[in-house]
Structure formats: structure tokens, C-alpha cells
Amino acid sequence: MLLSTTDDSVLAAAEALGEELRNAQEESTEFDSLLLRCNDTITEEIGVDYGDACDTDDCC
């Protein structure tokens, strides 16, 4: 069964999807920034580069 949609409903759905994608990107950017700050703090506090330590094959 084929469903018919109007151009307006397709555009509305595309706009809604675009808005959700923008929100997800903003949240991802905030998370990435927080993660980098946490990694920097771990490195400063314990003297081990968390990114390097977690980049080994037998870790994380």
C-alpha cells in the first residue's frame, strides 16, 4: 500500500529532523568538550595521559 504525502508534510518532517540533528550535534559538542576537560584533569592529577593509557589493545 502506497502512502501519499503532501509536500508540506514532507518539508515539515524534514525541518523537524533537521532540528533534532542540530540538538544532537550541540549535545555531542558539549559532551566532547567535557570529556576533553576530564582527560586533561586526569593527566594533570595523576601524571598519566588517560587517552594514551586507554588506547592500548588490552584496556578499555
CHARMM-style PDB file with segment names, atoms N, HN, CA, C and O in Angstrom:
ATOM      1  N   MET     1       0.846  -1.178   0.000  1.00  0.00      PROA
ATOM      2  CA  MET     1       0.000   0.000   0.000  1.00  0.00      PROA
ATOM      3  C   MET     1       0.891   1.240   0.000  1.00  0.00      PROA
ATOM      4  O   MET     1       1.760   1.378   0.861  1.00  0.00      PROA
ATOM      5  N   LEU     2       0.688   2.117  -0.931  1.00  0.00      PROA
ATOM      6  HN  LEU     2      -0.018   2.005  -1.631  1.00  0.00      PROA
ATOM      7  CA  LEU     2       1.456   3.346  -1.001  1.00  0.00      PROA
ATOM      8  C   LEU     2       0.758   4.440  -0.215  1.00  0.00      PROA
ATOM      9  O   LEU     2      -0.458   4.614  -0.294  1.00  0.00      PROA
ATOM     10  N   LEU     3       1.547   5.158   0.532  1.00  0.00      PROA
ATOM     11  HN  LEU     3       2.535   5.016   0.596  1.00  0.00      PROA
ATOM     12  CA  LEU     3       1.005   6.285   1.270  1.00  0.00      PROA
ATOM     13  C   LEU     3       1.321   7.561   0.508  1.00  0.00      PROA
ATOM     14  O   LEU     3       2.425   7.723  -0.012  1.00  0.00      PROA
ATOM     15  N   SER     4       0.382   8.437   0.443  1.00  0.00      PROA
ATOM     16  HN  SER     4      -0.515   8.306   0.865  1.00  0.00      PROA
ATOM     17  CA  SER     4       0.655   9.707  -0.222  1.00  0.00      PROA
ATOM     18  C   SER     4       0.902  10.771   0.841  1.00  0.00      PROA
ATOM     19  O   SER     4       0.248  10.801   1.883  1.00  0.00      PROA
ATOM     20  N   THR     5       1.837  11.616   0.556  1.00  0.00      PROA
ATOM     21  HN  THR     5       2.368  11.591  -0.290  1.00  0.00      PROA
ATOM     22  CA  THR     5       2.127  12.717   1.472  1.00  0.00      PROA
ATOM     23  C   THR     5       2.176  13.997   0.668  1.00  0.00      PROA
ATOM     24  O   THR     5       2.477  13.994  -0.526  1.00  0.00      PROA
ATOM     25  N   THR     6       1.884  15.051   1.320  1.00  0.00      PROA
ATOM     26  HN  THR     6       1.639  15.053   2.289  1.00  0.00      PROA
ATOM     27  CA  THR     6       1.942  16.347   0.647  1.00  0.00      PROA
ATOM     28  C   THR     6       3.345  16.914   0.792  1.00  0.00      PROA
ATOM     29  O   THR     6       4.104  16.529   1.681  1.00  0.00      PROA
ATOM     30  N   ASP     7       3.662  17.822  -0.087  1.00  0.00      PROA
ATOM     31  HN  ASP     7       3.046  18.136  -0.809  1.00  0.00      PROA
ATOM     32  CA  ASP     7       4.967  18.478   0.002  1.00  0.00      PROA
ATOM     33  C   ASP     7       5.143  19.154   1.357  1.00  0.00      PROA
ATOM     34  O   ASP     7       6.236  19.139   1.923  1.00  0.00      PROA
ATOM     35  N   ASP     8       4.071  19.745   1.876  1.00  0.00      PROA
ATOM     36  HN  ASP     8       3.183  19.756   1.416  1.00  0.00      PROA
ATOM     37  CA  ASP     8       4.145  20.429   3.164  1.00  0.00      PROA
ATOM     38  C   ASP     8       4.492  19.468   4.293  1.00  0.00      PROA
ATOM     39  O   ASP     8       5.292  19.802   5.167  1.00  0.00      PROA
ATOM     40  N   SER     9       3.900  18.284   4.284  1.00  0.00      PROA
ATOM     41  HN  SER     9       3.249  18.012   3.575  1.00  0.00      PROA
ATOM     42  CA  SER     9       4.178  17.346   5.369  1.00  0.00      PROA
ATOM     43  C   SER     9       5.605  16.803   5.270  1.00  0.00      PROA
ATOM     44  O   SER     9       6.251  16.555   6.287  1.00  0.00      PROA
ATOM     45  N   VAL    10       6.088  16.622   4.049  1.00  0.00      PROA
ATOM     46  HN  VAL    10       5.563  16.824   3.222  1.00  0.00      PROA
ATOM     47  CA  VAL    10       7.473  16.175   3.868  1.00  0.00      PROA
ATOM     48  C   VAL    10       8.434  17.258   4.347  1.00  0.00      PROA
ATOM     49  O   VAL    10       9.414  16.966   5.033  1.00  0.00      PROA
ATOM     50  N   LEU    11       8.153  18.507   3.984  1.00  0.00      PROA
ATOM     51  HN  LEU    11       7.357  18.744   3.427  1.00  0.00      PROA
ATOM     52  CA  LEU    11       9.000  19.612   4.431  1.00  0.00      PROA
ATOM     53  C   LEU    11       8.963  19.763   5.946  1.00  0.00      PROA
ATOM     54  O   LEU    11       9.994  20.020   6.569  1.00  0.00      PROA
ATOM     55  N   ALA    12       7.796  19.609   6.539  1.00  0.00      PROA
ATOM     56  HN  ALA    12       6.959  19.400   6.033  1.00  0.00      PROA
ATOM     57  CA  ALA    12       7.673  19.714   7.994  1.00  0.00      PROA
ATOM     58  C   ALA    12       8.475  18.610   8.680  1.00  0.00      PROA
ATOM     59  O   ALA    12       9.150  18.857   9.679  1.00  0.00      PROA
ATOM     60  N   ALA    13       8.401  17.403   8.146  1.00  0.00      PROA
ATOM     61  HN  ALA    13       7.852  17.203   7.334  1.00  0.00      PROA
ATOM     62  CA  ALA    13       9.160  16.294   8.722  1.00  0.00      PROA
ATOM     63  C   ALA    13      10.660  16.536   8.567  1.00  0.00      PROA
ATOM     64  O   ALA    13      11.428  16.253   9.487  1.00  0.00      PROA
ATOM     65  N   ALA    14      11.082  17.052   7.423  1.00  0.00      PROA
ATOM     66  HN  ALA    14      10.459  17.282   6.676  1.00  0.00      PROA
ATOM     67  CA  ALA    14      12.499  17.343   7.196  1.00  0.00      PROA
ATOM     68  C   ALA    14      12.988  18.434   8.142  1.00  0.00      PROA
ATOM     69  O   ALA    14      14.098  18.346   8.668  1.00  0.00      PROA
ATOM     70  N   GLU    15      12.179  19.449   8.358  1.00  0.00      PROA
ATOM     71  HN  GLU    15      11.278  19.521   7.930  1.00  0.00      PROA
ATOM     72  CA  GLU    15      12.550  20.518   9.287  1.00  0.00      PROA
ATOM     73  C   GLU    15      12.654  19.988  10.710  1.00  0.00      PROA
ATOM     74  O   GLU    15      13.570  20.362  11.443  1.00  0.00      PROA
ATOM     75  N   ALA    16      11.731  19.125  11.108  1.00  0.00      PROA
ATOM     76  HN  ALA    16      10.987  18.822  10.513  1.00  0.00      PROA
ATOM     77  CA  ALA    16      11.774  18.536  12.447  1.00  0.00      PROA
ATOM     78  C   ALA    16      13.029  17.679  12.609  1.00  0.00      PROA
ATOM     79  O   ALA    16      13.688  17.730  13.647  1.00  0.00      PROA
ATOM     80  N   LEU    17      13.355  16.905  11.599  1.00  0.00      PROA
ATOM     81  HN  LEU    17      12.820  16.863  10.755  1.00  0.00      PROA
ATOM     82  CA  LEU    17      14.562  16.088  11.640  1.00  0.00      PROA
ATOM     83  C   LEU    17      15.803  16.970  11.722  1.00  0.00      PROA
ATOM     84  O   LEU    17      16.724  16.681  12.485  1.00  0.00      PROA
ATOM     85  N   GLY    18      15.827  18.035  10.946  1.00  0.00      PROA
ATOM     86  HN  GLY    18      15.079  18.270  10.327  1.00  0.00      PROA
ATOM     87  CA  GLY    18      16.952  18.968  10.986  1.00  0.00      PROA
ATOM     88  C   GLY    18      17.142  19.562  12.369  1.00  0.00      PROA
ATOM     89  O   GLY    18      18.270  19.692  12.844  1.00  0.00      PROA
ATOM     90  N   GLU    19      16.052  19.920  13.010  1.00  0.00      PROA
ATOM     91  HN  GLU    19      15.136  19.815  12.625  1.00  0.00      PROA
ATOM     92  CA  GLU    19      16.119  20.480  14.365  1.00  0.00      PROA
ATOM     93  C   GLU    19      16.663  19.446  15.351  1.00  0.00      PROA
ATOM     94  O   GLU    19      17.499  19.774  16.193  1.00  0.00      PROA
ATOM     95  N   GLU    20      16.199  18.215  15.252  1.00  0.00      PROA
ATOM     96  HN  GLU    20      15.520  17.949  14.568  1.00  0.00      PROA
ATOM     97  CA  GLU    20      16.697  17.148  16.130  1.00  0.00      PROA
ATOM     98  C   GLU    20      18.185  16.899  15.902  1.00  0.00      PROA
ATOM     99  O   GLU    20      18.933  16.671  16.853  1.00  0.00      PROA
ATOM    100  N   LEU    21      18.608  16.942  14.652  1.00  0.00      PROA
ATOM    101  HN  LEU    21      18.001  17.127  13.879  1.00  0.00      PROA
ATOM    102  CA  LEU    21      20.033  16.755  14.350  1.00  0.00      PROA
ATOM    103  C   LEU    21      20.873  17.895  14.918  1.00  0.00      PROA
ATOM    104  O   LEU    21      21.968  17.654  15.426  1.00  0.00      PROA
ATOM    105  N   ARG    22      20.381  19.130  14.840  1.00  0.00      PROA
ATOM    106  HN  ARG    22      19.492  19.325  14.427  1.00  0.00      PROA
ATOM    107  CA  ARG    22      21.091  20.268  15.430  1.00  0.00      PROA
ATOM    108  C   ARG    22      21.214  20.097  16.934  1.00  0.00      PROA
ATOM    109  O   ARG    22      22.276  20.344  17.505  1.00  0.00      PROA
ATOM    110  N   ASN    23      20.130  19.675  17.580  1.00  0.00      PROA
ATOM    111  HN  ASN    23      19.267  19.475  17.116  1.00  0.00      PROA
ATOM    112  CA  ASN    23      20.165  19.468  19.030  1.00  0.00      PROA
ATOM    113  C   ASN    23      21.155  18.373  19.408  1.00  0.00      PROA
ATOM    114  O   ASN    23      21.911  18.520  20.368  1.00  0.00      PROA
ATOM    115  N   ALA    24      21.151  17.287  18.660  1.00  0.00      PROA
ATOM    116  HN  ALA    24      20.537  17.167  17.880  1.00  0.00      PROA
ATOM    117  CA  ALA    24      22.073  16.183  18.937  1.00  0.00      PROA
ATOM    118  C   ALA    24      23.518  16.635  18.751  1.00  0.00      PROA
ATOM    119  O   ALA    24      24.392  16.248  19.526  1.00  0.00      PROA
ATOM    120  N   GLN    25      23.774  17.447  17.735  1.00  0.00      PROA
ATOM    121  HN  GLN    25      23.063  17.761  17.105  1.00  0.00      PROA
ATOM    122  CA  GLN    25      25.130  17.928  17.498  1.00  0.00      PROA
ATOM    123  C   GLN    25      25.583  18.833  18.639  1.00  0.00      PROA
ATOM    124  O   GLN    25      26.732  18.749  19.071  1.00  0.00      PROA
ATOM    125  N   GLU    26      24.699  19.696  19.132  1.00  0.00      PROA
ATOM    126  HN  GLU    26      23.765  19.764  18.781  1.00  0.00      PROA
ATOM    127  CA  GLU    26      25.041  20.568  20.251  1.00  0.00      PROA
ATOM    128  C   GLU    26      25.375  19.743  21.487  1.00  0.00      PROA
ATOM    129  O   GLU    26      26.353  20.026  22.180  1.00  0.00      PROA
ATOM    130  N   GLU    27      24.563  18.717  21.767  1.00  0.00      PROA
ATOM    131  HN  GLU    27      23.769  18.487  21.204  1.00  0.00      PROA
ATOM    132  CA  GLU    27      24.814  17.863  22.922  1.00  0.00      PROA
ATOM    133  C   GLU    27      26.130  17.119  22.759  1.00  0.00      PROA
ATOM    134  O   GLU    27      26.882  16.976  23.723  1.00  0.00      PROA
ATOM    135  N   SER    28      26.415  16.648  21.562  1.00  0.00      PROA
ATOM    136  HN  SER    28      25.804  16.764  20.779  1.00  0.00      PROA
ATOM    137  CA  SER    28      27.659  15.932  21.296  1.00  0.00      PROA
ATOM    138  C   SER    28      28.855  16.855  21.500  1.00  0.00      PROA
ATOM    139  O   SER    28      29.859  16.447  22.083  1.00  0.00      PROA
ATOM    140  N   THR    29      28.757  18.083  21.029  1.00  0.00      PROA
ATOM    141  HN  THR    29      27.941  18.414  20.555  1.00  0.00      PROA
ATOM    142  CA  THR    29      29.839  19.048  21.185  1.00  0.00      PROA
ATOM    143  C   THR    29      30.080  19.335  22.658  1.00  0.00      PROA
ATOM    144  O   THR    29      31.230  19.409  23.090  1.00  0.00      PROA
ATOM    145  N   GLU    30      29.014  19.497  23.436  1.00  0.00      PROA
ATOM    146  HN  GLU    30      28.080  19.437  23.085  1.00  0.00      PROA
ATOM    147  CA  GLU    30      29.152  19.735  24.868  1.00  0.00      PROA
ATOM    148  C   GLU    30      29.805  18.540  25.552  1.00  0.00      PROA
ATOM    149  O   GLU    30      30.669  18.715  26.411  1.00  0.00      PROA
ATOM    150  N   PHE    31      29.398  17.318  25.177  1.00  0.00      PROA
ATOM    151  HN  PHE    31      28.696  17.176  24.479  1.00  0.00      PROA
ATOM    152  CA  PHE    31      29.968  16.116  25.767  1.00  0.00      PROA
ATOM    153  C   PHE    31      31.446  16.002  25.423  1.00  0.00      PROA
ATOM    154  O   PHE    31      32.265  15.712  26.294  1.00  0.00      PROA
ATOM    155  N   ASP    32      31.793  16.226  24.156  1.00  0.00      PROA
ATOM    156  HN  ASP    32      31.127  16.461  23.448  1.00  0.00      PROA
ATOM    157  CA  ASP    32      33.193  16.138  23.735  1.00  0.00      PROA
ATOM    158  C   ASP    32      34.054  17.123  24.511  1.00  0.00      PROA
ATOM    159  O   ASP    32      35.159  16.786  24.936  1.00  0.00      PROA
ATOM    160  N   SER    33      33.554  18.332  24.696  1.00  0.00      PROA
ATOM    161  HN  SER    33      32.656  18.606  24.351  1.00  0.00      PROA
ATOM    162  CA  SER    33      34.284  19.350  25.440  1.00  0.00      PROA
ATOM    163  C   SER    33      34.496  18.911  26.889  1.00  0.00      PROA
ATOM    164  O   SER    33      35.594  19.051  27.428  1.00  0.00      PROA
ATOM    165  N   LEU    34      33.455  18.386  27.512  1.00  0.00      PROA
ATOM    166  HN  LEU    34      32.563  18.273  27.074  1.00  0.00      PROA
ATOM    167  CA  LEU    34      33.556  17.913  28.890  1.00  0.00      PROA
ATOM    168  C   LEU    34      34.532  16.749  28.989  1.00  0.00      PROA
ATOM    169  O   LEU    34      35.336  16.696  29.920  1.00  0.00      PROA
ATOM    170  N   LEU    35      34.473  15.823  28.051  1.00  0.00      PROA
ATOM    171  HN  LEU    35      33.820  15.866  27.295  1.00  0.00      PROA
ATOM    172  CA  LEU    35      35.370  14.669  28.050  1.00  0.00      PROA
ATOM    173  C   LEU    35      36.827  15.112  27.945  1.00  0.00      PROA
ATOM    174  O   LEU    35      37.685  14.594  28.660  1.00  0.00      PROA
ATOM    175  N   LEU    36      37.110  16.059  27.067  1.00  0.00      PROA
ATOM    176  HN  LEU    36      36.413  16.480  26.486  1.00  0.00      PROA
ATOM    177  CA  LEU    36      38.480  16.552  26.926  1.00  0.00      PROA
ATOM    178  C   LEU    36      38.963  17.224  28.202  1.00  0.00      PROA
ATOM    179  O   LEU    36      40.112  17.036  28.603  1.00  0.00      PROA
ATOM    180  N   ARG    37      38.098  18.008  28.846  1.00  0.00      PROA
ATOM    181  HN  ARG    37      37.165  18.161  28.521  1.00  0.00      PROA
ATOM    182  CA  ARG    37      38.476  18.652  30.107  1.00  0.00      PROA
ATOM    183  C   ARG    37      38.747  17.615  31.187  1.00  0.00      PROA
ATOM    184  O   ARG    37      39.691  17.760  31.964  1.00  0.00      PROA
ATOM    185  N   CYS    38      37.926  16.567  31.239  1.00  0.00      PROA
ATOM    186  HN  CYS    38      37.160  16.449  30.607  1.00  0.00      PROA
ATOM    187  CA  CYS    38      38.137  15.498  32.226  1.00  0.00      PROA
ATOM    188  C   CYS    38      39.459  14.789  31.965  1.00  0.00      PROA
ATOM    189  O   CYS    38      40.219  14.531  32.899  1.00  0.00      PROA
ATOM    190  N   ASN    39      39.736  14.475  30.715  1.00  0.00      PROA
ATOM    191  HN  ASN    39      39.119  14.685  29.957  1.00  0.00      PROA
ATOM    192  CA  ASN    39      41.002  13.814  30.377  1.00  0.00      PROA
ATOM    193  C   ASN    39      42.196  14.684  30.748  1.00  0.00      PROA
ATOM    194  O   ASN    39      43.191  14.179  31.267  1.00  0.00      PROA
ATOM    195  N   ASP    40      42.108  15.980  30.489  1.00  0.00      PROA
ATOM    196  HN  ASP    40      41.299  16.390  30.068  1.00  0.00      PROA
ATOM    197  CA  ASP    40      43.189  16.897  30.852  1.00  0.00      PROA
ATOM    198  C   ASP    40      43.392  16.927  32.363  1.00  0.00      PROA
ATOM    199  O   ASP    40      44.527  16.928  32.838  1.00  0.00      PROA
ATOM    200  N   THR    41      42.300  16.952  33.115  1.00  0.00      PROA
ATOM    201  HN  THR    41      41.378  16.951  32.729  1.00  0.00      PROA
ATOM    202  CA  THR    41      42.386  16.973  34.571  1.00  0.00      PROA
ATOM    203  C   THR    41      42.998  15.683  35.101  1.00  0.00      PROA
ATOM    204  O   THR    41      43.831  15.719  36.006  1.00  0.00      PROA
ATOM    205  N   ILE    42      42.594  14.550  34.546  1.00  0.00      PROA
ATOM    206  HN  ILE    42      41.917  14.521  33.810  1.00  0.00      PROA
ATOM    207  CA  ILE    42      43.175  13.263  34.957  1.00  0.00      PROA
ATOM    208  C   ILE    42      44.680  13.278  34.700  1.00  0.00      PROA
ATOM    209  O   ILE    42      45.463  12.869  35.558  1.00  0.00      PROA
ATOM    210  N   THR    43      45.082  13.744  33.531  1.00  0.00      PROA
ATOM    211  HN  THR    43      44.447  14.076  32.834  1.00  0.00      PROA
ATOM    212  CA  THR    43      46.507  13.806  33.190  1.00  0.00      PROA
ATOM    213  C   THR    43      47.256  14.691  34.176  1.00  0.00      PROA
ATOM    214  O   THR    43      48.334  14.321  34.643  1.00  0.00      PROA
ATOM    215  N   GLU    44      46.700  15.851  34.497  1.00  0.00      PROA
ATOM    216  HN  GLU    44      45.824  16.151  34.118  1.00  0.00      PROA
ATOM    217  CA  GLU    44      47.348  16.769  35.434  1.00  0.00      PROA
ATOM    218  C   GLU    44      47.444  16.171  36.832  1.00  0.00      PROA
ATOM    219  O   GLU    44      48.472  16.314  37.495  1.00  0.00      PROA
ATOM    220  N   GLU    45      46.393  15.506  37.287  1.00  0.00      PROA
ATOM    221  HN  GLU    45      45.558  15.390  36.749  1.00  0.00      PROA
ATOM    222  CA  GLU    45      46.348  14.995  38.656  1.00  0.00      PROA
ATOM    223  C   GLU    45      47.212  13.759  38.867  1.00  0.00      PROA
ATOM    224  O   GLU    45      47.879  13.645  39.896  1.00  0.00      PROA
ATOM    225  N   ILE    46      47.214  12.828  37.910  1.00  0.00      PROA
ATOM    226  HN  ILE    46      46.673  12.920  37.074  1.00  0.00      PROA
ATOM    227  CA  ILE    46      47.928  11.571  38.141  1.00  0.00      PROA
ATOM    228  C   ILE    46      49.160  11.411  37.256  1.00  0.00      PROA
ATOM    229  O   ILE    46      49.909  10.446  37.408  1.00  0.00      PROA
ATOM    230  N   GLY    47      49.373  12.336  36.346  1.00  0.00      PROA
ATOM    231  HN  GLY    47      48.764  13.120  36.223  1.00  0.00      PROA
ATOM    232  CA  GLY    47      50.559  12.290  35.510  1.00  0.00      PROA
ATOM    233  C   GLY    47      50.526  11.233  34.422  1.00  0.00      PROA
ATOM    234  O   GLY    47      51.557  10.940  33.815  1.00  0.00      PROA
ATOM    235  N   VAL    48      49.380  10.666  34.168  1.00  0.00      PROA
ATOM    236  HN  VAL    48      48.542  10.904  34.661  1.00  0.00      PROA
ATOM    237  CA  VAL    48      49.236   9.666  33.118  1.00  0.00      PROA
ATOM    238  C   VAL    48      48.271  10.218  32.082  1.00  0.00      PROA
ATOM    239  O   VAL    48      47.185  10.690  32.416  1.00  0.00      PROA
ATOM    240  N   ASP    49      48.677  10.154  30.828  1.00  0.00      PROA
ATOM    241  HN  ASP    49      49.560   9.770  30.556  1.00  0.00      PROA
ATOM    242  CA  ASP    49      47.794  10.610  29.761  1.00  0.00      PROA
ATOM    243  C   ASP    49      46.689   9.577  29.587  1.00  0.00      PROA
ATOM    244  O   ASP    49      46.917   8.492  29.053  1.00  0.00      PROA
ATOM    245  N   TYR    50      45.504   9.921  30.037  1.00  0.00      PROA
ATOM    246  HN  TYR    50      45.318  10.803  30.470  1.00  0.00      PROA
ATOM    247  CA  TYR    50      44.373   8.993  30.010  1.00  0.00      PROA
ATOM    248  C   TYR    50      44.095   8.494  28.600  1.00  0.00      PROA
ATOM    249  O   TYR    50      43.778   7.319  28.414  1.00  0.00      PROA
ATOM    250  N   GLY    51      44.208   9.359  27.612  1.00  0.00      PROA
ATOM    251  HN  GLY    51      44.466  10.314  27.763  1.00  0.00      PROA
ATOM    252  CA  GLY    51      43.966   8.961  26.228  1.00  0.00      PROA
ATOM    253  C   GLY    51      44.959   7.911  25.762  1.00  0.00      PROA
ATOM    254  O   GLY    51      44.578   6.949  25.095  1.00  0.00      PROA
ATOM    255  N   ASP    52      46.246   8.086  26.112  1.00  0.00      PROA
ATOM    256  HN  ASP    52      46.555   8.867  26.654  1.00  0.00      PROA
ATOM    257  CA  ASP    52      47.261   7.100  25.736  1.00  0.00      PROA
ATOM    258  C   ASP    52      47.058   5.794  26.484  1.00  0.00      PROA
ATOM    259  O   ASP    52      47.198   4.720  25.900  1.00  0.00      PROA
ATOM    260  N   ALA    53      46.731   5.871  27.767  1.00  0.00      PROA
ATOM    261  HN  ALA    53      46.617   6.743  28.241  1.00  0.00      PROA
ATOM    262  CA  ALA    53      46.540   4.662  28.574  1.00  0.00      PROA
ATOM    263  C   ALA    53      45.357   3.855  28.066  1.00  0.00      PROA
ATOM    264  O   ALA    53      45.389   2.625  28.095  1.00  0.00      PROA
ATOM    265  N   CYS    54      44.339   4.517  27.613  1.00  0.00      PROA
ATOM    266  HN  CYS    54      44.314   5.516  27.590  1.00  0.00      PROA
ATOM    267  CA  CYS    54      43.130   3.830  27.159  1.00  0.00      PROA
ATOM    268  C   CYS    54      43.230   3.421  25.691  1.00  0.00      PROA
ATOM    269  O   CYS    54      42.328   2.771  25.161  1.00  0.00      PROA
ATOM    270  N   ASP    55      44.313   3.797  25.044  1.00  0.00      PROA
ATOM    271  HN  ASP    55      45.045   4.325  25.474  1.00  0.00      PROA
ATOM    272  CA  ASP    55      44.470   3.499  23.626  1.00  0.00      PROA
ATOM    273  C   ASP    55      45.180   2.167  23.383  1.00  0.00      PROA
ATOM    274  O   ASP    55      45.402   1.783  22.234  1.00  0.00      PROA
ATOM    275  N   THR    56      45.540   1.458  24.465  1.00  0.00      PROA
ATOM    276  HN  THR    56      45.360   1.770  25.397  1.00  0.00      PROA
ATOM    277  CA  THR    56      46.217   0.175  24.300  1.00  0.00      PROA
ATOM    278  C   THR    56      45.207  -0.911  23.972  1.00  0.00      PROA
ATOM    279  O   THR    56      44.013  -0.760  24.234  1.00  0.00      PROA
ATOM    280  N   ASP    57      45.688  -2.007  23.398  1.00  0.00      PROA
ATOM    281  HN  ASP    57      46.657  -2.131  23.185  1.00  0.00      PROA
ATOM    282  CA  ASP    57      44.802  -3.090  22.974  1.00  0.00      PROA
ATOM    283  C   ASP    57      44.148  -3.830  24.133  1.00  0.00      PROA
ATOM    284  O   ASP    57      43.060  -4.383  23.975  1.00  0.00      PROA
ATOM    285  N   ASP    58      44.795  -3.850  25.292  1.00  0.00      PROA
ATOM    286  HN  ASP    58      45.679  -3.401  25.420  1.00  0.00      PROA
ATOM    287  CA  ASP    58      44.273  -4.638  26.408  1.00  0.00      PROA
ATOM    288  C   ASP    58      43.533  -3.792  27.446  1.00  0.00      PROA
ATOM    289  O   ASP    58      43.313  -4.240  28.571  1.00  0.00      PROA
ATOM    290  N   CYS    59      43.155  -2.586  27.072  1.00  0.00      PROA
ATOM    291  HN  CYS    59      43.334  -2.222  26.158  1.00  0.00      PROA
ATOM    292  CA  CYS    59      42.498  -1.685  28.028  1.00  0.00      PROA
ATOM    293  C   CYS    59      41.244  -1.083  27.396  1.00  0.00      PROA
ATOM    294  O   CYS    59      41.163  -0.893  26.183  1.00  0.00      PROA
ATOM    295  N   CYS    60      40.288  -0.795  28.242  1.00  0.00      PROA
ATOM    296  HN  CYS    60      40.354  -0.949  29.228  1.00  0.00      PROA
ATOM    297  CA  CYS    60      39.063  -0.101  27.846  1.00  0.00      PROA
ATOM    298  C   CYS    60      38.372  -0.803  26.708  1.00  0.00      PROA
ATOM    299  OT1 CYS    60      37.322  -0.352  26.250  1.00  0.00      PROA
TER     300      CYS     60
END
